[in-house]
Amino acid sequence: MDSTTEQRPIITIGLKKSITTPTVVWLATALLHRDNPQSDAFSAKEIFYKVKELDLLSVSDSTINMHITSHCVASGKESPDRHRKLTRVRAGWYRLFKEGDSFHETRSTGQTAPLTGMLPLRFKDVIDWYNREYNVTNVSKYLTEQTSGINYQTAGELYLIEIGENNTIKLPDSFMKDFGIKKGEQLIFQANFDGSVVIKKPRN
């Protein structure tokens, strides 16, 4: 018999990536929104059944319900989670949290949506949908066909910020007055991953 040791094939076992209950609650609600654009909110029962349909968790039904009605709700005091995944619109009815929604002060640093890597690959497009179509009501940015400017909408007010030659930016007088900005003062433009832009005054 040949003394050479026969090389055996290497078998790689793929471990299932764990996914958290808040992430699945967010995903279930996002899918409900995307598939039912005519609905502004969903009952806790509808979200619960969607979570069960996804079959991504191995937790108890009471744990799922607690996350839907408490742990993920932005308006409630941290309990102990700080998630801002859902907004309660009326008793027993919820929708996804949007930038600009009110939230309890203890949840100011809470996550509003999972990162792309937190979801199974087949749901990656849901994050894209959320950033592109859903989370754009309170702070939106879009290019206009009529001008070379960019419109920014915050707190119900719409300002036209024109981009001039050499990429110079011209702020409307009303914008400067409303926010107490003086000529020659520096501003910080913060570009977010959801496509929104936040304009801030530097701290002294």
Residue pairs with C-beta under 8 A, 6 or more apart in sequence:
17 120
19 56
19 57
19 118
19 119
19 120
20 118
21 57
21 59
21 63
21 64
21 67
21 71
22 67
22 71
22 72
22 81
22 83
22 85
22 111
22 114
23 114
23 118
23 119
24 51
24 54
24 56
24 57
25 47
25 51
25 64
25 67
25 68
25 72
25 85
25 86
26 72
26 85
26 86
26 96
26 113
26 114
27 54
27 56
27 114
27 119
27 123
27 126
28 47
28 50
28 51
28 53
28 54
29 42
29 47
29 50
29 85
29 86
29 94
29 95
29 96
30 96
30 126
30 129
30 130
30 134
31 50
31 54
31 126
32 39
32 42
32 46
32 47
32 50
33 39
33 42
33 95
33 96
33 134
34 126
34 129
34 134
36 42
40 89
40 95
41 89
41 90
41 93
41 94
41 95
42 93
42 94
42 95
43 92
43 93
43 94
44 65
44 68
44 69
44 92
44 93
44 94
47 68
47 94
48 61
48 64
48 65
48 68
51 57
51 64
51 68
52 61
52 64
56 120
57 64
68 86
68 94
70 76
70 79
71 79
71 81
71 83
72 81
72 83
72 84
72 85
72 86
73 85
73 86
73 87
73 88
73 94
74 83
74 84
74 85
74 86
74 87
74 97
74 101
74 102
74 103
74 104
74 107
74 110
74 112
75 87
75 88
75 102
75 103
75 104
76 88
76 104
76 107
77 104
77 106
77 107
78 104
78 106
78 107
78 110
81 110
82 106
82 107
82 108
82 109
82 110
82 111
83 107
83 110
83 111
84 97
84 101
84 103
84 107
84 110
84 111
84 112
85 96
85 97
85 111
85 112
85 113
86 94
86 95
86 96
86 97
87 94
87 95
87 96
87 97
87 98
87 101
88 94
89 95
96 113
96 130
96 134
96 135
97 103
97 112
97 113
98 134
98 135
98 137
98 138
99 112
99 135
99 137
99 138
99 139
99 194
99 196
100 137
100 138
100 139
100 155
101 138
103 110
112 135
113 127
113 130
113 135
114 127
115 127
116 124
116 127
119 126
119 127
130 194
131 193
131 194
131 195
132 195
135 194
136 194
136 195
136 196
138 153
138 154
138 155
139 152
139 153
139 154
139 196
139 197
139 198
140 151
140 152
140 153
140 196
141 150
141 151
141 152
141 195
141 196
141 197
142 150
142 151
143 150
144 150
144 151
147 160
147 162
148 162
148 163
149 160
149 161
149 162
149 163
150 161
150 163
150 197
151 158
151 159
151 160
151 161
152 158
152 159
152 161
152 197
152 199
153 159
157 178
159 171
159 172
159 174
159 175
160 172
161 169
161 170
161 171
161 172
161 175
162 169
162 170
163 169
164 170
171 181
175 181
176 182
176 183
179 201
180 201
181 187
181 201
185 201
186 202
187 199
187 200
187 201
187 202
188 199
188 200
188 201
188 202
189 197
189 198
189 199
189 200
190 197
190 198
190 199
190 200
191 197
192 198
